[in-house]
Amino acid sequence: MSINHIVTPLDSAILDSKEQYVFYYKMVDFAFKELIVAVQLENICNDIEVKLFKQYCDLLLYSIEAMRVKYMYDEEDNMKVDLTDSGFPNYLEFRYLFNDLELRDDYLGKLTPIETLKDEFLDALLRKKEPIKKSKLFQASSIVYYTSVNKQYIFNRFVQGKIVEAPENSKADLLTSWSFYDVSHNRPFICFMYFNYDGNKILDYRDEIYNVLKTVADRYMSLDTMAYTIDRKLPKISPKLIKRIDLGPLHNVFAKDENIITHNILESIGKKEIPLESYAFSMQVDDVSSKSEFKEGGFFSKQVLQKWDDVFKQKYVLAPHRVIQLIYNKTPEIIDKLVKAPIEMAGLEIDLKKTS
């Protein structure tokens, strides 16, 4: 199935050809790089947050590229884009990467040796003058996959960042970050927590912080609930600000959901009003701040806890100019729900002939 046969109705979300894998990766890679630039230019994040934001996005892109190599010539299985409000690979695809790489040596031992494959390729191309069989191409791509992909850089369901000093004029002294791939929403979230530490060396308490975050902050929930739980379970720190970025949905031709923006993009692609590679990013930034403190517990077990303010929610849409025009023309009511007018990003042009 070629890139020209990508269907736009809400019927499936399976990438089943080399052309589609290449097309999807180019689109996601381009969209994320544009997103990183926009987040910085629009002051959605401060400088250190942008740096961390980019690192998490790089992990995500590395993982999607690994999936592209993994499935490039696989005739038995196909990569799946999630059916919910997502546009990203199904979260199970990330687990499959981990499982594969855990058994790297076993798989490599079963594959045809590289020199043997080279000889077979040369024999087919030079002597027999015939194309290389897809099964042989799959073996070659599998060798590339198992020898080049590093499990350390695969986007896990929970990714913990380091504890660093917070920027000047922050609400607290220290900052840590983490990211998680929520199973129910099937898209990535990036979190930042500014906090103070009631002790001498934060390294002495670091593992405790990491363990609590991985246990209670590894999925989507109401942000004030997350803040309260972290505060209660970590008596030696005082969280002052927690910020969460919801990355998605990524609206594109591969996203088979019922989101109104996705629907409009699919409909307009079908009518050839916008190009096949059109995309848009929905993004929401929630933050909650401590407005005061109170003590709870008995005489010998008092704990200082935070009183949290209301959660502040900011919705954004980022897209190329033609898609923004589409939103204004077809669903102007969406604009009223945004914190600012849609943010323009560069349009993407993919030469369909070069993906074949």
KANOR-V582713 format. One record per helix or strand. SS is the DSSP state (a for helix, b for strand). FROM is the first residue (numbers start at 1). LEN is the number of residues. If there is no record, write none. Layout:
# KANOR-V582713
ss->[SS/SS]
from->[FROM/FROM]
len->[LEN/LEN]
This chain:
# KANOR-V582713
ss->[a/b/a/a/b/b/a/a/a/a/a/b/b/b/a/a/b/a/b/b/b/a/a/b/a]
from->[3/14/18/47/79/89/91/104/114/134/151/158/174/187/203/223/237/260/280/303/312/321/332/343/352]
len->[3/2/24/25/3/1/12/7/14/15/3/8/9/11/14/11/15/11/17/6/8/10/6/2/4]
